Amino acid sequence: MKKSKNISQIMKILTKIYFSSDKTTLNKMRKKPDAFKILISCLLSLRTQDKNTETASRKLFAVADTPKKILRLPTQKLEKLIFSSGHYKKKARILKHVSKVLIEKYN
């Protein structure tokens, strides 16, 4: 049996055993995968509760949903948008840095 079939079967079993109607913010994003938004939400999720990640992600993506838009945001505005995620000053610097690297290397 191929590894991918094994993984698929294992995931089906685990889903039955550990079914949860509560999806994390990142799991909800699987419906319409956007690698950039998933990356940013992962960074926001560090050391915070999922409900706070969701709030911060929603506020941020309503204003800036691309690396260029994040870089254009004044740092104070970015900090205010992601405040609910905690450690917002450090995370704002990280989001700006990651956005800059993405633009420089992949644009």
PyRosetta script that sets phi, psi and omega in degrees:
from pyrosetta import init, pose_from_sequence

init()
pose = pose_from_sequence("MKKSKNISQIMKILTKIYFSSDKTTLNKMRKKPDAFKILISCLLSLRTQDKNTETASRKLFAVADTPKKILRLPTQKLEKLIFSSGHYKKKARILKHVSKVLIEKYN")
pose.set_psi(1, 137.8)
pose.set_omega(1, -179.5)
pose.set_phi(2, -69.8)
pose.set_psi(2, 153.7)
pose.set_omega(2, 179.2)
pose.set_phi(3, -59.2)
pose.set_psi(3, -40.4)
pose.set_omega(3, -178.1)
pose.set_phi(4, -63.5)
pose.set_psi(4, -34.4)
pose.set_omega(4, 177.0)
pose.set_phi(5, -69.5)
pose.set_psi(5, -40.2)
pose.set_omega(5, 177.2)
pose.set_phi(6, -60.7)
pose.set_psi(6, -46.0)
pose.set_omega(6, -179.5)
pose.set_phi(7, -62.9)
pose.set_psi(7, -43.4)
pose.set_omega(7, 179.6)
pose.set_phi(8, -60.7)
pose.set_psi(8, -44.8)
pose.set_omega(8, 179.5)
pose.set_phi(9, -65.4)
pose.set_psi(9, -42.2)
pose.set_omega(9, 178.8)
pose.set_phi(10, -61.6)
pose.set_psi(10, -43.3)
pose.set_omega(10, -179.9)
pose.set_phi(11, -63.6)
pose.set_psi(11, -39.1)
pose.set_omega(11, 177.1)
pose.set_phi(12, -62.1)
pose.set_psi(12, -43.3)
pose.set_omega(12, 179.5)
pose.set_phi(13, -64.8)
pose.set_psi(13, -47.1)
pose.set_omega(13, -179.8)
pose.set_phi(14, -62.5)
pose.set_psi(14, -37.5)
pose.set_omega(14, 178.7)
pose.set_phi(15, -63.9)
pose.set_psi(15, -38.9)
pose.set_omega(15, 178.0)
pose.set_phi(16, -67.1)
pose.set_psi(16, -42.0)
pose.set_omega(16, -176.9)
pose.set_phi(17, -74.2)
pose.set_psi(17, -42.7)
pose.set_omega(17, -174.1)
pose.set_phi(18, -111.8)
pose.set_psi(18, 39.1)
pose.set_omega(18, -179.5)
pose.set_phi(19, -60.7)
pose.set_psi(19, 137.3)
pose.set_omega(19, 176.9)
pose.set_phi(20, -143.8)
pose.set_psi(20, 128.8)
pose.set_omega(20, 176.8)
pose.set_phi(21, -78.0)
pose.set_psi(21, -17.7)
pose.set_omega(21, 177.7)
pose.set_phi(22, -84.6)
pose.set_psi(22, 115.5)
pose.set_omega(22, 178.5)
pose.set_phi(23, -100.9)
pose.set_psi(23, 143.1)
pose.set_omega(23, 175.2)
pose.set_phi(24, -73.2)
pose.set_psi(24, 164.8)
pose.set_omega(24, 178.8)
pose.set_phi(25, -54.9)
pose.set_psi(25, -45.2)
pose.set_omega(25, -177.2)
pose.set_phi(26, -69.2)
pose.set_psi(26, -35.9)
pose.set_omega(26, 176.9)
pose.set_phi(27, -67.0)
pose.set_psi(27, -35.8)
pose.set_omega(27, 177.7)
pose.set_phi(28, -63.2)
pose.set_psi(28, -29.4)
pose.set_omega(28, -177.0)
pose.set_phi(29, -74.0)
pose.set_psi(29, -12.2)
pose.set_omega(29, -179.3)
pose.set_phi(30, -66.8)
pose.set_psi(30, -23.0)
pose.set_omega(30, -178.6)
pose.set_phi(31, -62.6)
pose.set_psi(31, -41.7)
pose.set_omega(31, 176.8)
pose.set_phi(32, -128.3)
pose.set_psi(32, 80.3)
pose.set_omega(32, -174.3)
pose.set_phi(33, -61.4)
pose.set_psi(33, 129.3)
pose.set_omega(33, 174.3)
pose.set_phi(34, -135.0)
pose.set_psi(34, 103.5)
pose.set_omega(34, -172.9)
pose.set_phi(35, -53.8)
pose.set_psi(35, -40.0)
pose.set_omega(35, -179.0)
pose.set_phi(36, -65.5)
pose.set_psi(36, -46.5)
pose.set_omega(36, -179.3)
pose.set_phi(37, -65.4)
pose.set_psi(37, -37.0)
pose.set_omega(37, 178.0)
pose.set_phi(38, -65.5)
pose.set_psi(38, -43.8)
pose.set_omega(38, 177.8)
pose.set_phi(39, -59.2)
pose.set_psi(39, -49.3)
pose.set_omega(39, -178.3)
pose.set_phi(40, -63.6)
pose.set_psi(40, -42.9)
pose.set_omega(40, 178.7)
pose.set_phi(41, -64.2)
pose.set_psi(41, -36.1)
pose.set_omega(41, 175.5)
pose.set_phi(42, -61.7)
pose.set_psi(42, -43.8)
pose.set_omega(42, 179.1)
pose.set_phi(43, -64.3)
pose.set_psi(43, -39.4)
pose.set_omega(43, 178.5)
pose.set_phi(44, -69.0)
pose.set_psi(44, -27.6)
pose.set_omega(44, -175.2)
pose.set_phi(45, -75.4)
pose.set_psi(45, -14.7)
pose.set_omega(45, -177.8)
pose.set_phi(46, -61.2)
pose.set_psi(46, 126.4)
pose.set_omega(46, 176.3)
pose.set_phi(47, 58.5)
pose.set_psi(47, 38.0)
pose.set_omega(47, 176.3)
pose.set_phi(48, -147.5)
pose.set_psi(48, 162.1)
pose.set_omega(48, 177.5)
pose.set_phi(49, -76.7)
pose.set_psi(49, 154.2)
pose.set_omega(49, -177.4)
pose.set_phi(50, -59.7)
pose.set_psi(50, -39.0)
pose.set_omega(50, -179.7)
pose.set_phi(51, -61.8)
pose.set_psi(51, -33.9)
pose.set_omega(51, 178.5)
pose.set_phi(52, -74.8)
pose.set_psi(52, -35.0)
pose.set_omega(52, 174.8)
pose.set_phi(53, -61.9)
pose.set_psi(53, -44.5)
pose.set_omega(53, -178.8)
pose.set_phi(54, -62.8)
pose.set_psi(54, -43.7)
pose.set_omega(54, 179.5)
pose.set_phi(55, -62.2)
pose.set_psi(55, -48.9)
pose.set_omega(55, -178.7)
pose.set_phi(56, -63.8)
pose.set_psi(56, -43.3)
pose.set_omega(56, -179.8)
pose.set_phi(57, -62.6)
pose.set_psi(57, -46.4)
pose.set_omega(57, -179.0)
pose.set_phi(58, -60.0)
pose.set_psi(58, -46.4)
pose.set_omega(58, -179.9)
pose.set_phi(59, -64.0)
pose.set_psi(59, -44.0)
pose.set_omega(59, -178.7)
pose.set_phi(60, -64.4)
pose.set_psi(60, -49.0)
pose.set_omega(60, -175.6)
pose.set_phi(61, -69.7)
pose.set_psi(61, -19.8)
pose.set_omega(61, 174.9)
pose.set_phi(62, -69.1)
pose.set_psi(62, -25.0)
pose.set_omega(62, -177.6)
pose.set_phi(63, -106.8)
pose.set_psi(63, -40.7)
pose.set_omega(63, -174.7)
pose.set_phi(64, -142.3)
pose.set_psi(64, 109.5)
pose.set_omega(64, -177.4)
pose.set_phi(65, -119.0)
pose.set_psi(65, 16.8)
pose.set_omega(65, 176.2)
pose.set_phi(66, -138.0)
pose.set_psi(66, 160.9)
pose.set_omega(66, 177.9)
pose.set_phi(67, -58.7)
pose.set_psi(67, -40.4)
pose.set_omega(67, -179.5)
pose.set_phi(68, -62.5)
pose.set_psi(68, -42.1)
pose.set_omega(68, -179.3)
pose.set_phi(69, -66.7)
pose.set_psi(69, -36.8)
pose.set_omega(69, 178.0)
pose.set_phi(70, -66.1)
pose.set_psi(70, -42.0)
pose.set_omega(70, 178.7)
pose.set_phi(71, -64.3)
pose.set_psi(71, -33.1)
pose.set_omega(71, -179.5)
pose.set_phi(72, -73.3)
pose.set_psi(72, -22.4)
pose.set_omega(72, -179.1)
pose.set_phi(73, -66.9)
pose.set_psi(73, 134.4)
pose.set_omega(73, 171.0)
pose.set_phi(74, -61.5)
pose.set_psi(74, 142.7)
pose.set_omega(74, -176.1)
pose.set_phi(75, -55.5)
pose.set_psi(75, -41.7)
pose.set_omega(75, 180.0)
pose.set_phi(76, -62.4)
pose.set_psi(76, -39.0)
pose.set_omega(76, 178.6)
pose.set_phi(77, -66.0)
pose.set_psi(77, -44.0)
pose.set_omega(77, 178.1)
pose.set_phi(78, -60.0)
pose.set_psi(78, -44.5)
pose.set_omega(78, 178.7)
pose.set_phi(79, -60.0)
pose.set_psi(79, -40.8)
pose.set_omega(79, -179.9)
pose.set_phi(80, -65.2)
pose.set_psi(80, -40.8)
pose.set_omega(80, -179.6)
pose.set_phi(81, -64.6)
pose.set_psi(81, -36.7)
pose.set_omega(81, -175.4)
pose.set_phi(82, -102.9)
pose.set_psi(82, 10.3)
pose.set_omega(82, -176.9)
pose.set_phi(83, -49.5)
pose.set_psi(83, -42.5)
pose.set_omega(83, -175.6)
pose.set_phi(84, -63.9)
pose.set_psi(84, -16.0)
pose.set_omega(84, -179.5)
pose.set_phi(85, -81.2)
pose.set_psi(85, -9.0)
pose.set_omega(85, -177.3)
pose.set_phi(86, 75.6)
pose.set_psi(86, 160.8)
pose.set_omega(86, -179.0)
pose.set_phi(87, 47.3)
pose.set_psi(87, 37.9)
pose.set_omega(87, -170.0)
pose.set_phi(88, -64.7)
pose.set_psi(88, -30.8)
pose.set_omega(88, 179.4)
pose.set_phi(89, -67.8)
pose.set_psi(89, -46.9)
pose.set_omega(89, 179.1)
pose.set_phi(90, -66.1)
pose.set_psi(90, -43.0)
pose.set_omega(90, -179.2)
pose.set_phi(91, -65.2)
pose.set_psi(91, -35.1)
pose.set_omega(91, 177.5)
pose.set_phi(92, -62.5)
pose.set_psi(92, -43.8)
pose.set_omega(92, 178.0)
pose.set_phi(93, -62.1)
pose.set_psi(93, -42.5)
pose.set_omega(93, -179.4)
pose.set_phi(94, -64.6)
pose.set_psi(94, -44.1)
pose.set_omega(94, -179.9)
pose.set_phi(95, -62.1)
pose.set_psi(95, -40.7)
pose.set_omega(95, 178.1)
pose.set_phi(96, -64.2)
pose.set_psi(96, -44.5)
pose.set_omega(96, -178.4)
pose.set_phi(97, -63.8)
pose.set_psi(97, -47.1)
pose.set_omega(97, -179.9)
pose.set_phi(98, -61.6)
pose.set_psi(98, -42.2)
pose.set_omega(98, 179.2)
pose.set_phi(99, -62.1)
pose.set_psi(99, -41.7)
pose.set_omega(99, 179.1)
pose.set_phi(100, -63.0)
pose.set_psi(100, -45.8)
pose.set_omega(100, 179.9)
pose.set_phi(101, -62.6)
pose.set_psi(101, -43.0)
pose.set_omega(101, 178.9)
pose.set_phi(102, -60.3)
pose.set_psi(102, -42.8)
pose.set_omega(102, 179.6)
pose.set_phi(103, -66.0)
pose.set_psi(103, -46.5)
pose.set_omega(103, -177.8)
pose.set_phi(104, -65.6)
pose.set_psi(104, -38.5)
pose.set_omega(104, -174.7)
pose.set_phi(105, -92.1)
pose.set_psi(105, -26.3)
pose.set_omega(105, -171.3)
pose.set_phi(106, -124.2)
pose.set_psi(106, 9.2)
pose.set_omega(106, 180.0)
pose.set_phi(107, -114.0)
pose.dump_pdb("model.pdb")
